[in-house]
């Protein structure tokens, strides 16, 4: 009896961890087509607390599995808030994972995490040490002090960190110095009264000064471009078009999914006019993705959901469709033989628009009959035309037609379902994995066997341990060469 209970406990732990990791790949706490932001946050927060309370070591190791930035930040915060619960033999590994994950986050996200520690009044010795080490590893703390001034001030005050040079005066007693030898600090000082000085500041800071100096939007956007990051140019592209300003975007630097999302945001006429440019850009982005994370596949068929729900939400516009389009290009580059089957008739994937009900059964039947070795389904799993049609196709296929499972079928879901604390599945006969970006597909295909439940808890633990070693080694090398 005790042996049976132990086996069942291990099975539950394996299922819990797979569910949590899957959720951390797809959920970003934002509104989805079927769920509001509040429900998303409540649901994912419950999952975090549940896994932290029951599997603390494995919870920390989740930081190494490639989950999205939102969930990495939540794990860091919760681990630091409950540091007294860390078992002594795990403290060093947990600290190393927190440090490595914090350094790997985009700077605005990392500074935000540290600021939230202050807001939550988390101020233990380990928290102060991690804040100190993060500050010490920044390549240009002066730039950070200008761009993230309020966050840096809050963190330094909270952790009682020592500062040198002109940094203390700039942050805490700005008017004390009449001029600064640090060029960026001096430009910030001049920007208080000179409109020309703002164009040497980071875009987000300059934007505030532009409002203060009442600079026309089109003039500001035209002159500030050299200070804008790629992400900022993407975010403000629409504003620049309304102001009749040409933002110079280097498509060759855009990641695959962001490029797909940007293209989908364009008017249909613009898409037709720039078809060749974007087709080449997407092909190049797919090639670069595979160069970083190699993926070699044989005969592949993709079932791609372009129903109306793929239009996403006001916070995540067209993200499900963008992931499907980006995955289409990635699989086309990775497979020896590739065929795509959309939920509606599509003559040109680049001109796709979200429309219609979700019919997965029809394209799935076509994909299964195409002779593919691997079938990948990209969908939010909300099948309604007919309901459960794909589920029945998969049941018959797995139980009657192909019992040996020579064909690998994987459902990739870019949308977290708050009501069930997990991803919507299509069928118990195929694993469902979370997919935030198409670039994560090589990692996620490796995770599919875990999602399918074919691996034991010990094998899952070994997988996590291997990812931890790879993650810490990579971060150590990145820090050394930066």
Phi and psi in degrees as a GROMACS rama.xvg file:
@    title "Ramachandran Plot"
@    xaxis  label "Phi"
@    yaxis  label "Psi"
@TYPE xy
-64.4955  -36.1344  UNK-2
-65.1244  -40.729  UNK-3
-62.8567  -41.3118  UNK-4
-65.1476  -39.0314  UNK-5
-64.6734  -41.9729  UNK-6
-63.1104  -43.1507  UNK-7
-66.3258  -38.9665  UNK-8
-62.6693  -41.0847  UNK-9
-65.4946  -37.8047  UNK-10
-66.0172  -42.1086  UNK-11
-63.6838  -42.7313  UNK-12
-61.6282  -42.4823  UNK-13
-62.3952  -44.1401  UNK-14
-64.9461  -41.4482  UNK-15
-60.5752  -45.8804  UNK-16
-68.5655  -40.8383  UNK-17
-63.4336  -43.2688  UNK-18
-60.0124  -42.817  UNK-19
-67.0653  -46.7027  UNK-20
-62.8812  -41.6468  UNK-21
-58.5288  -44.6851  UNK-22
-62.3338  -38.2559  UNK-23
-72.2023  -17.3329  UNK-24
-77.6892  -35.0741  UNK-25
-107.015  -32.8841  UNK-26
-82.0622  132.387  UNK-27
-125.743  14.6202  UNK-28
70.328  14.7441  UNK-29
-109.659  163.457  UNK-30
-61.2956  138.85  UNK-31
-114.654  177.069  UNK-32
-59.1238  -41.3997  UNK-33
-103.358  -10.2921  UNK-34
-130.144  143.305  UNK-35
-84.5492  168.378  UNK-36
-65.1258  -38.0211  UNK-37
-60.6272  -47.1762  UNK-38
-61.4997  -40.1257  UNK-39
-60.4659  -46.1971  UNK-40
-68.9148  -42.2116  UNK-41
-61.7628  -44.5644  UNK-42
-64.6856  -48.7342  UNK-43
-70.3418  -31.4004  UNK-44
-66.611  -38.8441  UNK-45
-61.1169  -44.9218  UNK-46
-60.5782  -43.095  UNK-47
-58.714  -48.9764  UNK-48
-64.2935  -37.6493  UNK-49
-65.6234  -47.8604  UNK-50
-69.7346  -40.047  UNK-51
-59.7235  -43.0443  UNK-52
-70.7578  -27.2916  UNK-53
-105.82  -26.9002  UNK-54
-140.633  62.3153  UNK-55
-57.2814  -47.309  UNK-56
-61.404  -46.0781  UNK-57
-68.7886  -31.6036  UNK-58
-60.424  -46.2208  UNK-59
-64.6991  -39.2045  UNK-60
-68.3345  -18.5259  UNK-61
-59.8992  -24.561  UNK-62
-57.922  -22.9743  UNK-63
-94.2637  2.40411  UNK-64
-95.105  4.237  UNK-65
85.4267  21.2407  UNK-66
-67.2664  166.786  UNK-67
-73.5386  166.058  UNK-68
-63.5388  -37.0825  UNK-69
-57.1397  -47.0316  UNK-70
-76.5909  -30.9866  UNK-71
-59.1561  -44.5208  UNK-72
-61.9557  -41.748  UNK-73
-64.4772  -39.7422  UNK-74
-64.9439  -45.0782  UNK-75
-57.8374  -47.6239  UNK-76
-61.468  -45.2309  UNK-77
-71.2106  -34.7363  UNK-78
-66.6702  -42.458  UNK-79
-69.8925  -32.916  UNK-80
-71.1395  -22.4889  UNK-81
-120.749  33.9267  UNK-82
-58.8072  -29.111  UNK-83
-66.8601  -16.2669  UNK-84
-88.9265  -1.04839  UNK-85
-75.0495  129.053  UNK-86
-67.7728  139.074  UNK-87
-55.0934  -40.3339  UNK-88
-71.6465  -13.4643  UNK-89
-103.542  -5.4536  UNK-90
-62.0938  -42.8103  UNK-91
-64.7241  -45.3728  UNK-92
-64.364  -42.1218  UNK-93
-62.8309  -43.7201  UNK-94
-62.7376  -40.6896  UNK-95
-65.0472  -39.132  UNK-96
-67.0981  -41.5328  UNK-97
-62.2186  -46.6943  UNK-98
-61.8348  -46.8785  UNK-99
-65.2806  -41.6665  UNK-100
-67.0327  -39.7893  UNK-101
-63.234  -43.3068  UNK-102
-66.777  -27.4361  UNK-103
-82.4121  -17.7138  UNK-104
-69.0884  152.151  UNK-105
-56.8105  143.941  UNK-106
-55.2381  -40.308  UNK-107
-63.3654  -34.4135  UNK-108
-72.7012  -42.2578  UNK-109
-65.0408  -45.3834  UNK-110
-62.9908  -34.6759  UNK-111
-64.4952  -39.2909  UNK-112
-61.7725  -46.6521  UNK-113
-64.7729  -37.3752  UNK-114
-66.3825  -36.5613  UNK-115
-66.2087  -28.1995  UNK-116
-59.8392  -40.2468  UNK-117
-66.3144  -44.3964  UNK-118
-64.3616  -32.8362  UNK-119
-88.0074  -0.243615  UNK-120
58.8577  42.6537  UNK-121
-95.4312  110.103  UNK-122
-144.675  48.3327  UNK-123
-83.4373  176.089  UNK-124
-62.2378  -40.7767  UNK-125
-66.0546  -38.6537  UNK-126
-60.9934  -44.573  UNK-127
-64.3181  -38.834  UNK-128
-65.9379  -40.6257  UNK-129
-67.997  -40.3777  UNK-130
-63.0706  -42.6315  UNK-131
-62.4144  -45.281  UNK-132
-67.1224  -36.9213  UNK-133
-64.4488  -42.7384  UNK-134
-59.9118  -41.0181  UNK-135
-69.925  -25.7278  UNK-136
-90.1808  -7.28756  UNK-137
-67.6574  130.392  UNK-138
-69.9041  -31.4323  UNK-139
-140.086  81.713  UNK-140
-65.993  -27.3059  UNK-141
-65.3449  -41.4676  UNK-142
-62.5479  -45.6585  UNK-143
-61.7706  -37.9886  UNK-144
-63.8586  -30.6406  UNK-145
-81.1639  -49.6953  UNK-146
-71.2689  -37.0899  UNK-147
-118.685  45.267  UNK-148
-55.7479  -49.0244  UNK-149
-65.1367  -37.8238  UNK-150
-67.4367  -46.0104  UNK-151
-62.7205  -42.833  UNK-152
-59.1771  -46.4059  UNK-153
-62.2594  -41.4699  UNK-154
-69.4735  -44.0075  UNK-155
-64.4813  -40.9827  UNK-156
-65.9212  -42.3123  UNK-157
-66.1114  -41.2868  UNK-158
-94.864  0.835423  UNK-159
54.598  51.6201  UNK-160
-89.706  146.772  UNK-161
-85.1492  139.154  UNK-162
-122.108  158.101  UNK-163
-131.435  165.98  UNK-164
68.0172  -140.773  UNK-165
-89.2886  -4.25525  UNK-166
-59.9592  -44.4796  UNK-167
-59.903  -43.5321  UNK-168
-65.6611  -41.7508  UNK-169
-60.3971  -41.9939  UNK-170
-80.6332  -39.8378  UNK-171
-116.098  -15.53  UNK-172
-146.87  58.949  UNK-173
-57.1383  -41.9285  UNK-174
-75.4217  -8.87389  UNK-175
-62.9214  -38.8546  UNK-176
-95.0849  134.964  UNK-177
-79.0336  -24.4179  UNK-178
-155.629  160.24  UNK-179
-123.138  141.271  UNK-180
-81.0373  -25.8205  UNK-181
-69.3646  118.147  UNK-182
-56.9935  -44.4948  UNK-183
-66.8517  -38.7642  UNK-184
-63.9153  -39.2383  UNK-185
-67.8968  -38.7875  UNK-186
-63.3327  -38.2336  UNK-187
-63.863  -40.9421  UNK-188
-64.6528  -44.8715  UNK-189
-65.7419  -31.4354  UNK-190
-64.8519  -15.71  UNK-191
-62.3555  -30.3323  UNK-192
-130.678  -9.45953  UNK-193
-115.626  121.343  UNK-194
-70.8213  -27.6382  UNK-195
-69.1487  -30.3458  UNK-196
-69.2967  -21.5566  UNK-197
-68.1469  -21.8632  UNK-198
-78.0807  0.612112  UNK-199
-105.033  7.20708  UNK-200
-103.197  160.602  UNK-201
-55.881  146.116  UNK-202
-53.628  -47.3451  UNK-203
-63.1405  -32.2606  UNK-204
-76.4221  -44.0679  UNK-205
-60.8671  -33.1971  UNK-206
-61.1141  -40.3623  UNK-207
-65.5139  -41.5922  UNK-208
-67.2347  -33.6526  UNK-209
-62.3798  -39.6185  UNK-210
-65.416  -42.1778  UNK-211
-60.5121  -42.1244  UNK-212
-87.6586  2.61616  UNK-213
57.3305  45.0957  UNK-214
-83.1454  134.895  UNK-215
-60.0315  142.58  UNK-216
-58.5283  -44.6598  UNK-217
-66.1539  -35.1464  UNK-218
-67.5543  -44.2708  UNK-219
-62.6303  -48.8786  UNK-220
-64.8308  -34.4936  UNK-221
-65.3135  -40.8192  UNK-222
-88.9768  -21.5549  UNK-223
-91.4036  -2.07762  UNK-224
-56.9174  -36.0887  UNK-225
-65.058  -18.4657  UNK-226
-96.1275  -3.56858  UNK-227
-87.2143  137.569  UNK-228
-77.1331  168.759  UNK-229
-61.6588  -42.0902  UNK-230
-63.2556  -38.9539  UNK-231
-66.5366  -39.1547  UNK-232
-62.8324  -39.0811  UNK-233
-64.439  -45.2088  UNK-234
-65.1378  -33.9988  UNK-235
-101.432  9.98821  UNK-236
-59.4301  -44.6485  UNK-237
-62.4183  -40.8264  UNK-238
-64.9695  -36.28  UNK-239
-68.5494  -35.8695  UNK-240
-66.9335  -39.1697  UNK-241
-66.6299  -29.6664  UNK-242
-89.8785  4.16874  UNK-243
59.61  46.9802  UNK-244
-122.275  138.133  UNK-245
-91.3985  110.603  UNK-246
-86.0118  126.568  UNK-247
-84.4739  100.914  UNK-248
-101.841  127.468  UNK-249
-91.9517  97.7515  UNK-250
-61.6038  -26.6169  UNK-251
-66.1004  -16.7893  UNK-252
-97.5821  -7.88514  UNK-253
-80.5393  134.413  UNK-254
-62.1783  158.637  UNK-255
-56.5062  -51.3297  UNK-256
-67.9012  -39.8889  UNK-257
-64.0427  -37.1447  UNK-258
-64.762  -42.8808  UNK-259
-63.0552  -42.5797  UNK-260
-65.3103  -39.1378  UNK-261
-64.3449  -44.0511  UNK-262
-61.8903  -41.5658  UNK-263
-65.7534  -22.5842  UNK-264
-79.0054  -12.1865  UNK-265
-78.4315  154.012  UNK-266
-60.2642  150.894  UNK-267
-58.7122  -38.2496  UNK-268
-65.7228  -39.7647  UNK-269
-64.3087  -39.0075  UNK-270
-59.6553  -43.2453  UNK-271
-66.3765  -40.8758  UNK-272
-67.6078  -34.2958  UNK-273
-108.842  24.0507  UNK-274
-55.7664  -50.6505  UNK-275
-60.7676  -43.1994  UNK-276
-60.7414  -47.0807  UNK-277
-75.9705  -32.5567  UNK-278
-62.0397  -45.1304  UNK-279
-65.0743  -40.3132  UNK-280
-64.2559  -41.4036  UNK-281
-68.1059  -38.8435  UNK-282
-63.6745  -41.4132  UNK-283
-66.0991  -42.5055  UNK-284
-62.6741  -38.4166  UNK-285
-64.9197  -42.1492  UNK-286
-61.3274  -44.4191  UNK-287
-66.6778  -35.4  UNK-288
-62.2906  -44.8775  UNK-289
-70.3327  -25.4061  UNK-290
-67.7159  -37.5328  UNK-291
-78.2042  -37.9582  UNK-292
-132.904  85.8481  UNK-293
-56.4247  140.869  UNK-294
-148.466  114.119  UNK-295
-115.761  120.167  UNK-296
-124.501  157.686  UNK-297
-90.6049  -114.522  UNK-298
-87.37  118.688  UNK-299
-125.659  138.656  UNK-300
-123.791  135.881  UNK-301
-115.712  132.704  UNK-302
-102.893  113.968  UNK-303
-117.057  123.511  UNK-304
-86.7637  115.604  UNK-305
-122.116  28.4784  UNK-306
-68.862  175.007  UNK-307
-61.2801  -32.0902  UNK-308
-66.2903  -16.355  UNK-309
-73.0394  -4.36655  UNK-310
-72.5621  -10.9125  UNK-311
76.1566  -142.118  UNK-312
-136.049  179.768  UNK-313
-63.7931  -27.0346  UNK-314
-89.9362  -24.44  UNK-315
-132.131  65.1909  UNK-316
-62.0058  122.744  UNK-317
58.3054  17.5825  UNK-318
-61.3792  -48.0675  UNK-319
-56.5464  -41.2188  UNK-320
-69.0785  -37.5222  UNK-321
-62.9662  -40.1274  UNK-322
-64.6768  -41.5425  UNK-323
-62.9143  -45.1617  UNK-324
-65.1647  -44.2177  UNK-325
-64.1641  -40.3311  UNK-326
-64.9895  -36.023  UNK-327
-55.9947  -47.4757  UNK-328
-69.4802  -36.5582  UNK-329
-66.71  -45.1908  UNK-330
-67.5004  -36.3456  UNK-331
-61.8607  -34.4328  UNK-332
-80.6907  -27.8144  UNK-333
-90.6155  -22.6087  UNK-334
-95.9143  148.497  UNK-335
-71.4891  -37.9449  UNK-336
-137.244  125.039  UNK-337
-134.832  137.059  UNK-338
-135.716  138.935  UNK-339
-111.397  136.609  UNK-340
-128.217  107.597  UNK-341
-88.9036  163.654  UNK-342
-74.7703  -13.2521  UNK-343
-129.579  163.416  UNK-344
-64.9322  125.007  UNK-345
-128.219  120.99  UNK-346
-88.8473  -32.2213  UNK-347
-140.26  112.221  UNK-348
-60.4841  -31.9565  UNK-349
-70.3367  -18.1218  UNK-350
-103.245  16.7348  UNK-351
-66.3778  145.301  UNK-352
-135.751  145.538  UNK-353
-68.9183  124.591  UNK-354
-162.657  154.312  UNK-355
82.2543  176.515  UNK-356
-76.7906  173.175  UNK-357
-98.5148  102.313  UNK-358
-109.81  98.199  UNK-359
-90.7759  -23.6591  UNK-360
-63.2595  -43.8273  UNK-361
-63.7888  -53.1073  UNK-362
-66.8656  -28.8863  UNK-363
-66.7711  -41.9692  UNK-364
-59.4378  -42.8187  UNK-365
-64.7127  -39.5262  UNK-366
-66.9667  -41.8637  UNK-367
-68.1198  -28.7175  UNK-368
-89.873  2.2524  UNK-369
-84.9977  -5.57344  UNK-370
82.5072  17.8179  UNK-371
-72.6431  145.824  UNK-372
-82.3162  -29.6538  UNK-373
-131.914  129.937  UNK-374
-116.502  121.665  UNK-375
-115.528  124.208  UNK-376
-105.978  123.597  UNK-377
-109.989  106.138  UNK-378
-162.779  154.121  UNK-379
-77.2244  -3.34828  UNK-380
80.1857  3.83853  UNK-381
-88.4374  76.7855  UNK-382
-85.4758  126.555  UNK-383
-139.679  12.1817  UNK-384
-145.547  76.0001  UNK-385
-86.1868  161.913  UNK-386
-60.5684  135.065  UNK-387
63.483  19.0408  UNK-388
-64.3457  -46.8619  UNK-389
-65.7719  -34.9023  UNK-390
-60.172  -42.3161  UNK-391
-69.7101  -38.5869  UNK-392
-59.4589  -45.7703  UNK-393
-67.4722  -37.0085  UNK-394
-62.2678  -48.0401  UNK-395
-65.9994  -41.649  UNK-396
-62.8422  -44.6047  UNK-397
-76.3791  -34.1724  UNK-398
-93.9279  -22.6267  UNK-399
-116.382  -38.1374  UNK-400
-103.276  -31.2093  UNK-401
-144.181  69.8932  UNK-402
-72.5392  -22.7482  UNK-403
-79.8553  -7.16616  UNK-404
57.3828  43.1917  UNK-405
-70.979  -27.2323  UNK-406
-92.6233  124.085  UNK-407
-85.577  124.25  UNK-408
-121.148  122.526  UNK-409
-131.902  131.446  UNK-410
-101.277  119.284  UNK-411
-105.383  120.547  UNK-412
-114.599  118.866  UNK-413
-86.3223  4.8161  UNK-414
-126.052  128.249  UNK-415
-86.1365  136.104  UNK-416
-100.272  107.434  UNK-417
-64.4644  -33.9175  UNK-418
-66.9122  -33.3145  UNK-419
-104.492  3.66574  UNK-420
59.4327  25.6089  UNK-421
-157.017  -162.953  UNK-422
-97.7568  144.314  UNK-423
-67.3592  129.003  UNK-424
-98.051  157.602  UNK-425
-93.2681  -39.8775  UNK-426
-159.501  147.53  UNK-427
-69.5471  -7.72153  UNK-428
-90.2604  1.08066  UNK-429
-143.729  140.79  UNK-430
-72.6701  148.431  UNK-431
-115.329  128.257  UNK-432
-126.269  149.197  UNK-433
-76.7826  145.149  UNK-434
-142.281  100.695  UNK-435
-74.0048  -48.182  UNK-436
-131.421  153.175  UNK-437
-60.7513  -29.7341  UNK-438
-62.1342  -20.3345  UNK-439
-83.1468  -5.90597  UNK-440
-57.2106  -44.7455  UNK-441
-56.8327  -40.5312  UNK-442
-66.9353  -43.2839  UNK-443
-68.5578  -32.9723  UNK-444
-65.7552  -32.8186  UNK-445
-69.7743  -26.814  UNK-446
-84.2228  -12.1529  UNK-447
-60.6621  -36.9179  UNK-448
-65.0123  -31.4309  UNK-449
-69.5131  -42.9907  UNK-450
-64.5518  -29.9852  UNK-451
-72.9345  -18.3256  UNK-452
86.0986  12.197  UNK-453
-81.3337  -12.3181  UNK-454
-103.608  148.581  UNK-455
-82.2342  173.056  UNK-456
-61.5587  -40.6834  UNK-457
-64.4673  -37.0536  UNK-458
-69.688  -35.8684  UNK-459
-65.2469  -41.4324  UNK-460
-63.736  -39.1242  UNK-461
-65.9355  -38.441  UNK-462
-62.0724  -45.8121  UNK-463
-64.3804  -40.3394  UNK-464
-62.3218  -40.5539  UNK-465
-64.7606  -41.5165  UNK-466
-64.9558  -36.5476  UNK-467
-61.546  -47.4616  UNK-468
-61.1246  -43.9082  UNK-469
-64.865  -42.3881  UNK-470
-64.5821  -47.8768  UNK-471
-67.3551  -37.3796  UNK-472
-65.0649  -44.8457  UNK-473
-63.3993  -45.5663  UNK-474
-65.6143  -36.2161  UNK-475
-64.2155  -42.0147  UNK-476
-68.0757  -40.7335  UNK-477
-62.1098  -42.7585  UNK-478
-65.4179  -36.7076  UNK-479
-68.2141  -39.8984  UNK-480
-89.5826  -10.7922  UNK-481
